[in-house]
């Protein structure tokens, strides 16, 4: 069994819940937390228990971490994440997947490191990790996982410390006390130094559940009948991705599907019949081909006009969720109404030059005109882009050409004005320099004239003194000769 942790009592859990509710009610959030997370906090003890267990029953620290987790889950879109949002090549190659159970019945989240490549996009890989965690917690109610790093056949070429560090940090920051064990299978001695770096990132509780194992002792943690053949067990499973099963809609949604408020449908019509009744366009997009990002603000607006006679539920996906913020990501547009969606390019990110940044707007007839956010989220969890009743609109993301042109024109005008000002400054300096040269020349002429005048006077003075001296000498010497 994994090491024991301090288990909070019901009063401690309730204290954390009340503190969160009080903080949430007093907060001035620009966008509320996801309704599924709020519902989980208000009605599910287990999630709050995980935070208290992770932080040694410290309610204040647990509150801070719970708040930060809700913020991250909202921005990352964890509750809306489906296999359609993932890199399909990475998802289906079997590098990361969930299969079988450990000795405590916890699902195994397996990383076959030898199938990894350092050239892969880390953000897309982490998104797959988050998908598997969220999927297991939906299917098995916040179950713990056992993390298995299958290092068999791994060398320096495929050992990616950054990737492992990101995985560890994801669990550490956003999934408290969600690990039963961390198993490192068949670690080569040459990689010991790399794993010591990773071990230093782990919190003390995680270090306690970190186990280095091999084929000799793997069955201490994974039963032989559930242990893969490649680990020395009897399970001959070969990975093949199976999409998440679509659960039955909540009763509240099914009830709303036959509501009297819905026109053109019989009262006894259920949700499935209603959804398959779509035979015409539901949404009209403006713009309808491109998401035009403003070069200055990094923002784009998308108008969704409901041209049907029914309330329409929509959901927006992007190939680059780490680059963009979409608000609202999903919702309901009433008949003949318009919804406006804001899309922001996050700071320190740039658009791809090869039109790889794309958006998908999906639409389907809503269960009812007053469907809650939780119901809409659950609806889209059951839907796929290939479903016949789902309408798809695909858009390519680009810089707004008009605003880009206006911006370029403005910059050109500013540049022209700047050049004119610069030319005026140069001309003024040139005039000043010319005048200075004239003044300097005039001064030199005056100095030269003064010098000549002084020299002339000096020469005149020297000439007169010599004659007088000669005359006096002559007058003195004559009497002496006589």
Secondary structure, DSSP 8 states (H G I E B T S, - for coil): ---------HHHHHHHHHHHHHHHHH---SS---HHHHHHHHH-HHHHHHHHHHTTT-HHHHHHHHHHHHHHHHHHTGGG--GGGS-HHHHHTTSEEEEEE-TTS-EEEEEEGGG--TTS-HHHHHHHHHHHHHHHHHHTTS--EEEEEE-TT--TTT--HHHHHHHHHHHHHHSTT-EEEEEEES--GGGHHHHHHHHHHS-HHHHHTEEEE-TTTGGGTS-GGGSBGGGTSSB---------------HHHHHHHT-TTSTTS-TT--HHHHHTT--S--EEEESSSEEEE-TTT-EEEEEEEE-SSS-EEEEEEES-TTTEEEESSEEEE-TT-EEEEEEEE-TT----TTS--EEEEEEEE-S-TT--HHHHHHHHHH--TTSTT-EEEEEEEEE-HHHHHHHHHHHHHHHHHHHHHHHHHHHHHHHHHHHHHHHHHHHHHHHHHHHHHHHHHHHHHHHHHHHHHHHHHHHHHHHHH-
